[in-house]
Every structure is written in structure tokens, then in C-alpha cells.
Amino acid sequence: MSEDLNAAIYFANPYHSWERGTNENTNGLVRRFFPKGTDFDTISEEQISEAQQKINNRPRKRLGFLSPIEAINLHQSQLNNVAFTT
């Protein structure tokens, strides 16, 4: 898969949470909506969608204080501009 994507793949070591910073940060954001031990059988799709929307629209320092949605849209527009100008 690494060769097909022309991308390096890295694996974090078990119990080394500092190797998974973004993942651990996102887990913390999810826990704000759904505390540890939450029974997801009692959570509606609407509640999950609301949490997802709020998390994905939250600015991130790592993305230059853009939200993930804004960063993706910016990246796509830059790709479109390159495609038309070359």
C-alpha cells in the first residue's frame, strides 16, 4: 500500500500515546461530547452528527487555526488552481 500511494506509513508503539498526538487530541474532543463509559446504543445519529459537525468545524493550531473543513477546502481550491494554470 505504501508503494501504491507513494507515501510513508508509520505505526505507533502500543501504550505510547505521545506518538499519536492528533489521535489523542481528537479522542479528548470526542470525550467532551461522550464521556468514557457512554453507552452508544443510547446515542442518536443526530447527537453523533452534531458532535461530528462541532469537532470538524473547530479551529486547530496545527492547521494554522483553520478548521479541518476549511483546511480541506483550501487544499482542494489550491489543487484546482494548479490544474487550471499549468
PDB file as gemmi writes it, atoms N, CA and C in Angstrom:
CRYST1    1.000    1.000    1.000  90.00  90.00  90.00 P 1                      
ATOM      1  N   MET A   1       0.824  -1.181   0.000  1.00  0.00           N  
ATOM      2  CA  MET A   1       0.000   0.000   0.000  1.00  0.00           C  
ATOM      3  C   MET A   1       0.873   1.251   0.000  1.00  0.00           C  
ATOM      4  N   SER A   2       1.965   1.244   0.740  1.00  0.00           N  
ATOM      5  CA  SER A   2       2.865   2.388   0.801  1.00  0.00           C  
ATOM      6  C   SER A   2       3.382   2.748  -0.586  1.00  0.00           C  
ATOM      7  N   GLU A   3       3.739   1.736  -1.371  1.00  0.00           N  
ATOM      8  CA  GLU A   3       4.233   1.980  -2.725  1.00  0.00           C  
ATOM      9  C   GLU A   3       3.122   2.491  -3.632  1.00  0.00           C  
ATOM     10  N   ASP A   4       1.922   1.927  -3.504  1.00  0.00           N  
ATOM     11  CA  ASP A   4       0.794   2.353  -4.336  1.00  0.00           C  
ATOM     12  C   ASP A   4       0.453   3.824  -4.102  1.00  0.00           C  
ATOM     13  N   LEU A   5       0.540   4.258  -2.855  1.00  0.00           N  
ATOM     14  CA  LEU A   5       0.205   5.637  -2.505  1.00  0.00           C  
ATOM     15  C   LEU A   5       1.399   6.580  -2.596  1.00  0.00           C  
ATOM     16  N   ASN A   6       2.587   6.010  -2.751  1.00  0.00           N  
ATOM     17  CA  ASN A   6       3.820   6.786  -2.735  1.00  0.00           C  
ATOM     18  C   ASN A   6       3.891   7.633  -1.455  1.00  0.00           C  
ATOM     19  N   ALA A   7       3.599   6.968  -0.332  1.00  0.00           N  
ATOM     20  CA  ALA A   7       3.583   7.637   0.967  1.00  0.00           C  
ATOM     21  C   ALA A   7       4.169   6.699   2.022  1.00  0.00           C  
ATOM     22  N   ALA A   8       4.890   7.298   2.953  1.00  0.00           N  
ATOM     23  CA  ALA A   8       5.435   6.514   4.056  1.00  0.00           C  
ATOM     24  C   ALA A   8       4.321   6.184   5.044  1.00  0.00           C  
ATOM     25  N   ILE A   9       4.390   5.005   5.622  1.00  0.00           N  
ATOM     26  CA  ILE A   9       3.415   4.587   6.626  1.00  0.00           C  
ATOM     27  C   ILE A   9       4.167   4.329   7.926  1.00  0.00           C  
ATOM     28  N   TYR A  10       3.659   4.902   9.004  1.00  0.00           N  
ATOM     29  CA  TYR A  10       4.291   4.754  10.310  1.00  0.00           C  
ATOM     30  C   TYR A  10       3.300   4.120  11.278  1.00  0.00           C  
ATOM     31  N   PHE A  11       3.820   3.315  12.178  1.00  0.00           N  
ATOM     32  CA  PHE A  11       2.989   2.687  13.195  1.00  0.00           C  
ATOM     33  C   PHE A  11       3.488   3.125  14.564  1.00  0.00           C  
ATOM     34  N   ALA A  12       2.556   3.508  15.424  1.00  0.00           N  
ATOM     35  CA  ALA A  12       2.903   3.888  16.789  1.00  0.00           C  
ATOM     36  C   ALA A  12       3.045   2.629  17.638  1.00  0.00           C  
ATOM     37  N   ASN A  13       3.889   2.709  18.628  1.00  0.00           N  
ATOM     38  CA  ASN A  13       4.065   1.598  19.550  1.00  0.00           C  
ATOM     39  C   ASN A  13       2.898   1.539  20.531  1.00  0.00           C  
ATOM     40  N   PRO A  14       2.507   0.332  20.934  1.00  0.00           N  
ATOM     41  CA  PRO A  14       1.416   0.213  21.914  1.00  0.00           C  
ATOM     42  C   PRO A  14       1.752   0.967  23.207  1.00  0.00           C  
ATOM     43  N   TYR A  15       0.762   1.644  23.755  1.00  0.00           N  
ATOM     44  CA  TYR A  15       0.863   2.376  25.027  1.00  0.00           C  
ATOM     45  C   TYR A  15       1.812   3.571  24.958  1.00  0.00           C  
ATOM     46  N   HIS A  16       2.114   4.057  23.771  1.00  0.00           N  
ATOM     47  CA  HIS A  16       2.940   5.250  23.593  1.00  0.00           C  
ATOM     48  C   HIS A  16       2.049   6.359  23.027  1.00  0.00           C  
ATOM     49  N   SER A  17       1.162   6.890  23.861  1.00  0.00           N  
ATOM     50  CA  SER A  17       0.183   7.869  23.391  1.00  0.00           C  
ATOM     51  C   SER A  17       0.847   9.119  22.819  1.00  0.00           C  
ATOM     52  N   TRP A  18       2.046   9.470  23.250  1.00  0.00           N  
ATOM     53  CA  TRP A  18       2.737  10.646  22.745  1.00  0.00           C  
ATOM     54  C   TRP A  18       3.128  10.488  21.277  1.00  0.00           C  
ATOM     55  N   GLU A  19       3.076   9.280  20.754  1.00  0.00           N  
ATOM     56  CA  GLU A  19       3.369   9.056  19.335  1.00  0.00           C  
ATOM     57  C   GLU A  19       2.125   9.253  18.465  1.00  0.00           C  
ATOM     58  N   ARG A  20       0.995   9.492  19.096  1.00  0.00           N  
ATOM     59  CA  ARG A  20      -0.268   9.641  18.374  1.00  0.00           C  
ATOM     60  C   ARG A  20      -0.960  10.934  18.802  1.00  0.00           C  
ATOM     61  N   GLY A  21      -0.255  12.042  18.726  1.00  0.00           N  
ATOM     62  CA  GLY A  21      -0.763  13.309  19.242  1.00  0.00           C  
ATOM     63  C   GLY A  21      -2.120  13.713  18.699  1.00  0.00           C  
ATOM     64  N   THR A  22      -2.270  13.723  17.379  1.00  0.00           N  
ATOM     65  CA  THR A  22      -3.538  14.147  16.785  1.00  0.00           C  
ATOM     66  C   THR A  22      -4.659  13.210  17.178  1.00  0.00           C  
ATOM     67  N   ASN A  23      -4.370  11.914  17.186  1.00  0.00           N  
ATOM     68  CA  ASN A  23      -5.375  10.928  17.568  1.00  0.00           C  
ATOM     69  C   ASN A  23      -5.817  11.130  19.010  1.00  0.00           C  
ATOM     70  N   GLU A  24      -4.863  11.324  19.906  1.00  0.00           N  
ATOM     71  CA  GLU A  24      -5.191  11.507  21.320  1.00  0.00           C  
ATOM     72  C   GLU A  24      -5.959  12.814  21.538  1.00  0.00           C  
ATOM     73  N   ASN A  25      -5.584  13.861  20.805  1.00  0.00           N  
ATOM     74  CA  ASN A  25      -6.303  15.132  20.913  1.00  0.00           C  
ATOM     75  C   ASN A  25      -7.748  14.963  20.445  1.00  0.00           C  
ATOM     76  N   THR A  26      -7.930  14.264  19.339  1.00  0.00           N  
ATOM     77  CA  THR A  26      -9.282  14.039  18.818  1.00  0.00           C  
ATOM     78  C   THR A  26     -10.096  13.189  19.780  1.00  0.00           C  
ATOM     79  N   ASN A  27      -9.480  12.192  20.377  1.00  0.00           N  
ATOM     80  CA  ASN A  27     -10.188  11.391  21.389  1.00  0.00           C  
ATOM     81  C   ASN A  27     -10.678  12.278  22.524  1.00  0.00           C  
ATOM     82  N   GLY A  28      -9.852  13.230  22.946  1.00  0.00           N  
ATOM     83  CA  GLY A  28     -10.247  14.155  24.008  1.00  0.00           C  
ATOM     84  C   GLY A  28     -11.434  15.012  23.599  1.00  0.00           C  
ATOM     85  N   LEU A  29     -11.456  15.442  22.337  1.00  0.00           N  
ATOM     86  CA  LEU A  29     -12.587  16.231  21.848  1.00  0.00           C  
ATOM     87  C   LEU A  29     -13.857  15.390  21.830  1.00  0.00           C  
ATOM     88  N   VAL A  30     -13.750  14.159  21.398  1.00  0.00           N  
ATOM     89  CA  VAL A  30     -14.916  13.261  21.373  1.00  0.00           C  
ATOM     90  C   VAL A  30     -15.425  13.029  22.788  1.00  0.00           C  
ATOM     91  N   ARG A  31     -14.519  12.884  23.749  1.00  0.00           N  
ATOM     92  CA  ARG A  31     -14.907  12.626  25.144  1.00  0.00           C  
ATOM     93  C   ARG A  31     -15.664  13.800  25.757  1.00  0.00           C  
ATOM     94  N   ARG A  32     -15.499  14.999  25.204  1.00  0.00           N  
ATOM     95  CA  ARG A  32     -16.278  16.139  25.695  1.00  0.00           C  
ATOM     96  C   ARG A  32     -17.765  15.942  25.423  1.00  0.00           C  
ATOM     97  N   PHE A  33     -18.063  15.273  24.329  1.00  0.00           N  
ATOM     98  CA  PHE A  33     -19.456  15.006  23.961  1.00  0.00           C  
ATOM     99  C   PHE A  33     -19.953  13.692  24.545  1.00  0.00           C  
ATOM    100  N   PHE A  34     -19.064  12.697  24.572  1.00  0.00           N  
ATOM    101  CA  PHE A  34     -19.441  11.354  25.012  1.00  0.00           C  
ATOM    102  C   PHE A  34     -18.409  10.860  26.023  1.00  0.00           C  
ATOM    103  N   PRO A  35     -18.644  11.076  27.306  1.00  0.00           N  
ATOM    104  CA  PRO A  35     -17.683  10.669  28.340  1.00  0.00           C  
ATOM    105  C   PRO A  35     -17.387   9.168  28.287  1.00  0.00           C  
ATOM    106  N   LYS A  36     -16.238   8.815  28.799  1.00  0.00           N  
ATOM    107  CA  LYS A  36     -15.842   7.410  28.860  1.00  0.00           C  
ATOM    108  C   LYS A  36     -16.939   6.605  29.565  1.00  0.00           C  
ATOM    109  N   GLY A  37     -17.251   5.464  29.010  1.00  0.00           N  
ATOM    110  CA  GLY A  37     -18.284   4.619  29.582  1.00  0.00           C  
ATOM    111  C   GLY A  37     -19.666   4.874  28.997  1.00  0.00           C  
ATOM    112  N   THR A  38     -19.772   5.833  28.068  1.00  0.00           N  
ATOM    113  CA  THR A  38     -21.068   6.134  27.441  1.00  0.00           C  
ATOM    114  C   THR A  38     -21.564   4.917  26.673  1.00  0.00           C  
ATOM    115  N   ASP A  39     -22.826   4.607  26.835  1.00  0.00           N  
ATOM    116  CA  ASP A  39     -23.454   3.516  26.092  1.00  0.00           C  
ATOM    117  C   ASP A  39     -23.933   4.080  24.758  1.00  0.00           C  
ATOM    118  N   PHE A  40     -23.230   3.734  23.679  1.00  0.00           N  
ATOM    119  CA  PHE A  40     -23.551   4.299  22.371  1.00  0.00           C  
ATOM    120  C   PHE A  40     -24.847   3.748  21.796  1.00  0.00           C  
ATOM    121  N   ASP A  41     -25.399   2.735  22.414  1.00  0.00           N  
ATOM    122  CA  ASP A  41     -26.724   2.261  21.993  1.00  0.00           C  
ATOM    123  C   ASP A  41     -27.806   3.287  22.347  1.00  0.00           C  
ATOM    124  N   THR A  42     -27.486   4.189  23.286  1.00  0.00           N  
ATOM    125  CA  THR A  42     -28.461   5.199  23.710  1.00  0.00           C  
ATOM    126  C   THR A  42     -28.243   6.544  23.006  1.00  0.00           C  
ATOM    127  N   ILE A  43     -27.233   6.625  22.150  1.00  0.00           N  
ATOM    128  CA  ILE A  43     -26.898   7.868  21.455  1.00  0.00           C  
ATOM    129  C   ILE A  43     -27.541   7.852  20.070  1.00  0.00           C  
ATOM    130  N   SER A  44     -28.218   8.938  19.722  1.00  0.00           N  
ATOM    131  CA  SER A  44     -28.886   9.015  18.415  1.00  0.00           C  
ATOM    132  C   SER A  44     -27.895   9.435  17.330  1.00  0.00           C  
ATOM    133  N   GLU A  45     -28.249   9.143  16.093  1.00  0.00           N  
ATOM    134  CA  GLU A  45     -27.446   9.576  14.940  1.00  0.00           C  
ATOM    135  C   GLU A  45     -27.349  11.099  14.919  1.00  0.00           C  
ATOM    136  N   GLU A  46     -28.416  11.770  15.341  1.00  0.00           N  
ATOM    137  CA  GLU A  46     -28.424  13.232  15.380  1.00  0.00           C  
ATOM    138  C   GLU A  46     -27.383  13.754  16.363  1.00  0.00           C  
ATOM    139  N   GLN A  47     -27.268  13.125  17.534  1.00  0.00           N  
ATOM    140  CA  GLN A  47     -26.262  13.543  18.525  1.00  0.00           C  
ATOM    141  C   GLN A  47     -24.850  13.318  17.991  1.00  0.00           C  
ATOM    142  N   ILE A  48     -24.638  12.211  17.316  1.00  0.00           N  
ATOM    143  CA  ILE A  48     -23.319  11.925  16.734  1.00  0.00           C  
ATOM    144  C   ILE A  48     -23.008  12.938  15.644  1.00  0.00           C  
ATOM    145  N   SER A  49     -23.967  13.238  14.786  1.00  0.00           N  
ATOM    146  CA  SER A  49     -23.770  14.211  13.704  1.00  0.00           C  
ATOM    147  C   SER A  49     -23.460  15.595  14.260  1.00  0.00           C  
ATOM    148  N   GLU A  50     -24.137  15.979  15.337  1.00  0.00           N  
ATOM    149  CA  GLU A  50     -23.880  17.281  15.949  1.00  0.00           C  
ATOM    150  C   GLU A  50     -22.456  17.349  16.510  1.00  0.00           C  
ATOM    151  N   ALA A  51     -22.032  16.303  17.211  1.00  0.00           N  
ATOM    152  CA  ALA A  51     -20.670  16.270  17.745  1.00  0.00           C  
ATOM    153  C   ALA A  51     -19.655  16.297  16.609  1.00  0.00           C  
ATOM    154  N   GLN A  52     -19.896  15.526  15.580  1.00  0.00           N  
ATOM    155  CA  GLN A  52     -19.003  15.473  14.423  1.00  0.00           C  
ATOM    156  C   GLN A  52     -18.885  16.849  13.773  1.00  0.00           C  
ATOM    157  N   GLN A  53     -19.999  17.527  13.596  1.00  0.00           N  
ATOM    158  CA  GLN A  53     -20.004  18.850  12.983  1.00  0.00           C  
ATOM    159  C   GLN A  53     -19.212  19.837  13.835  1.00  0.00           C  
ATOM    160  N   LYS A  54     -19.415  19.816  15.136  1.00  0.00           N  
ATOM    161  CA  LYS A  54     -18.703  20.747  16.016  1.00  0.00           C  
ATOM    162  C   LYS A  54     -17.201  20.460  16.041  1.00  0.00           C  
ATOM    163  N   ILE A  55     -16.824  19.191  16.065  1.00  0.00           N  
ATOM    164  CA  ILE A  55     -15.399  18.828  16.085  1.00  0.00           C  
ATOM    165  C   ILE A  55     -14.732  19.213  14.766  1.00  0.00           C  
ATOM    166  N   ASN A  56     -15.390  18.926  13.639  1.00  0.00           N  
ATOM    167  CA  ASN A  56     -14.791  19.203  12.334  1.00  0.00           C  
ATOM    168  C   ASN A  56     -14.764  20.683  11.981  1.00  0.00           C  
ATOM    169  N   ASN A  57     -15.528  21.506  12.687  1.00  0.00           N  
ATOM    170  CA  ASN A  57     -15.520  22.945  12.433  1.00  0.00           C  
ATOM    171  C   ASN A  57     -14.751  23.716  13.497  1.00  0.00           C  
ATOM    172  N   ARG A  58     -14.053  23.005  14.364  1.00  0.00           N  
ATOM    173  CA  ARG A  58     -13.259  23.636  15.428  1.00  0.00           C  
ATOM    174  C   ARG A  58     -11.870  23.964  14.891  1.00  0.00           C  
ATOM    175  N   PRO A  59     -11.423  25.222  14.996  1.00  0.00           N  
ATOM    176  CA  PRO A  59     -10.081  25.577  14.510  1.00  0.00           C  
ATOM    177  C   PRO A  59      -8.991  24.795  15.235  1.00  0.00           C  
ATOM    178  N   ARG A  60      -7.941  24.465  14.511  1.00  0.00           N  
ATOM    179  CA  ARG A  60      -6.812  23.720  15.065  1.00  0.00           C  
ATOM    180  C   ARG A  60      -5.512  24.498  14.872  1.00  0.00           C  
ATOM    181  N   LYS A  61      -4.731  24.606  15.921  1.00  0.00           N  
ATOM    182  CA  LYS A  61      -3.444  25.285  15.845  1.00  0.00           C  
ATOM    183  C   LYS A  61      -2.584  24.646  14.757  1.00  0.00           C  
ATOM    184  N   ARG A  62      -2.590  23.323  14.702  1.00  0.00           N  
ATOM    185  CA  ARG A  62      -1.779  22.566  13.742  1.00  0.00           C  
ATOM    186  C   ARG A  62      -2.118  22.916  12.298  1.00  0.00           C  
ATOM    187  N   LEU A  63      -3.334  23.406  12.070  1.00  0.00           N  
ATOM    188  CA  LEU A  63      -3.776  23.765  10.719  1.00  0.00           C  
ATOM    189  C   LEU A  63      -3.772  25.280  10.504  1.00  0.00           C  
ATOM    190  N   GLY A  64      -2.953  25.987  11.287  1.00  0.00           N  
ATOM    191  CA  GLY A  64      -2.897  27.440  11.157  1.00  0.00           C  
ATOM    192  C   GLY A  64      -4.184  28.104  11.596  1.00  0.00           C  
ATOM    193  N   PHE A  65      -4.836  27.502  12.574  1.00  0.00           N  
ATOM    194  CA  PHE A  65      -6.092  27.970  13.148  1.00  0.00           C  
ATOM    195  C   PHE A  65      -7.251  27.925  12.150  1.00  0.00           C  
ATOM    196  N   LEU A  66      -7.131  27.048  11.160  1.00  0.00           N  
ATOM    197  CA  LEU A  66      -8.256  26.721  10.295  1.00  0.00           C  
ATOM    198  C   LEU A  66      -8.932  25.486  10.871  1.00  0.00           C  
ATOM    199  N   SER A  67     -10.194  25.318  10.572  1.00  0.00           N  
ATOM    200  CA  SER A  67     -10.866  24.074  10.944  1.00  0.00           C  
ATOM    201  C   SER A  67     -10.474  23.013   9.924  1.00  0.00           C  
ATOM    202  N   PRO A  68     -10.623  21.731  10.247  1.00  0.00           N  
ATOM    203  CA  PRO A  68     -10.319  20.691   9.258  1.00  0.00           C  
ATOM    204  C   PRO A  68     -11.092  20.888   7.949  1.00  0.00           C  
ATOM    205  N   ILE A  69     -12.339  21.283   8.033  1.00  0.00           N  
ATOM    206  CA  ILE A  69     -13.140  21.516   6.829  1.00  0.00           C  
ATOM    207  C   ILE A  69     -12.535  22.651   6.002  1.00  0.00           C  
ATOM    208  N   GLU A  70     -12.150  23.740   6.665  1.00  0.00           N  
ATOM    209  CA  GLU A  70     -11.546  24.876   5.953  1.00  0.00           C  
ATOM    210  C   GLU A  70     -10.220  24.480   5.322  1.00  0.00           C  
ATOM    211  N   ALA A  71      -9.422  23.691   6.038  1.00  0.00           N  
ATOM    212  CA  ALA A  71      -8.127  23.256   5.506  1.00  0.00           C  
ATOM    213  C   ALA A  71      -8.310  22.377   4.270  1.00  0.00           C  
ATOM    214  N   ILE A  72      -9.273  21.474   4.304  1.00  0.00           N  
ATOM    215  CA  ILE A  72      -9.536  20.617   3.146  1.00  0.00           C  
ATOM    216  C   ILE A  72     -10.010  21.458   1.967  1.00  0.00           C  
ATOM    217  N   ASN A  73     -10.938  22.383   2.217  1.00  0.00           N  
ATOM    218  CA  ASN A  73     -11.439  23.242   1.141  1.00  0.00           C  
ATOM    219  C   ASN A  73     -10.330  24.095   0.540  1.00  0.00           C  
ATOM    220  N   LEU A  74      -9.452  24.631   1.385  1.00  0.00           N  
ATOM    221  CA  LEU A  74      -8.319  25.427   0.912  1.00  0.00           C  
ATOM    222  C   LEU A  74      -7.397  24.574   0.053  1.00  0.00           C  
ATOM    223  N   HIS A  75      -7.095  23.386   0.526  1.00  0.00           N  
ATOM    224  CA  HIS A  75      -6.220  22.473  -0.214  1.00  0.00           C  
ATOM    225  C   HIS A  75      -6.830  22.119  -1.571  1.00  0.00           C  
ATOM    226  N   GLN A  76      -8.120  21.825  -1.590  1.00  0.00           N  
ATOM    227  CA  GLN A  76      -8.791  21.484  -2.850  1.00  0.00           C  
ATOM    228  C   GLN A  76      -8.788  22.665  -3.809  1.00  0.00           C  
ATOM    229  N   SER A  77      -9.020  23.875  -3.310  1.00  0.00           N  
ATOM    230  CA  SER A  77      -9.013  25.034  -4.201  1.00  0.00           C  
ATOM    231  C   SER A  77      -7.619  25.291  -4.756  1.00  0.00           C  
ATOM    232  N   GLN A  78      -6.585  25.051  -3.945  1.00  0.00           N  
ATOM    233  CA  GLN A  78      -5.213  25.204  -4.439  1.00  0.00           C  
ATOM    234  C   GLN A  78      -4.906  24.170  -5.516  1.00  0.00           C  
ATOM    235  N   LEU A  79      -5.377  22.940  -5.329  1.00  0.00           N  
ATOM    236  CA  LEU A  79      -5.184  21.911  -6.349  1.00  0.00           C  
ATOM    237  C   LEU A  79      -5.910  22.282  -7.634  1.00  0.00           C  
ATOM    238  N   ASN A  80      -7.130  22.813  -7.510  1.00  0.00           N  
ATOM    239  CA  ASN A  80      -7.884  23.231  -8.694  1.00  0.00           C  
ATOM    240  C   ASN A  80      -7.188  24.367  -9.430  1.00  0.00           C  
ATOM    241  N   ASN A  81      -6.620  25.326  -8.695  1.00  0.00           N  
ATOM    242  CA  ASN A  81      -5.913  26.443  -9.312  1.00  0.00           C  
ATOM    243  C   ASN A  81      -4.678  25.956 -10.050  1.00  0.00           C  
ATOM    244  N   VAL A  82      -3.966  25.002  -9.497  1.00  0.00           N  
ATOM    245  CA  VAL A  82      -2.769  24.468 -10.152  1.00  0.00           C  
ATOM    246  C   VAL A  82      -3.172  23.733 -11.431  1.00  0.00           C  
ATOM    247  N   ALA A  83      -4.260  22.981 -11.358  1.00  0.00           N  
ATOM    248  CA  ALA A  83      -4.714  22.198 -12.524  1.00  0.00           C  
ATOM    249  C   ALA A  83      -5.070  23.121 -13.682  1.00  0.00           C  
ATOM    250  N   PHE A  84      -5.629  24.306 -13.406  1.00  0.00           N  
ATOM    251  CA  PHE A  84      -6.052  25.185 -14.475  1.00  0.00           C  
ATOM    252  C   PHE A  84      -4.944  26.102 -14.969  1.00  0.00           C  
ATOM    253  N   THR A  85      -3.921  26.332 -14.156  1.00  0.00           N  
ATOM    254  CA  THR A  85      -2.863  27.273 -14.546  1.00  0.00           C  
ATOM    255  C   THR A  85      -1.690  26.600 -15.223  1.00  0.00           C  
ATOM    256  N   THR A  86      -1.625  25.277 -15.243  1.00  0.00           N  
ATOM    257  CA  THR A  86      -0.490  24.612 -15.878  1.00  0.00           C  
ATOM    258  C   THR A  86      -0.831  24.120 -17.248  1.00  0.00           C  
TER     259      THR A  86                                                      
END                                                                             
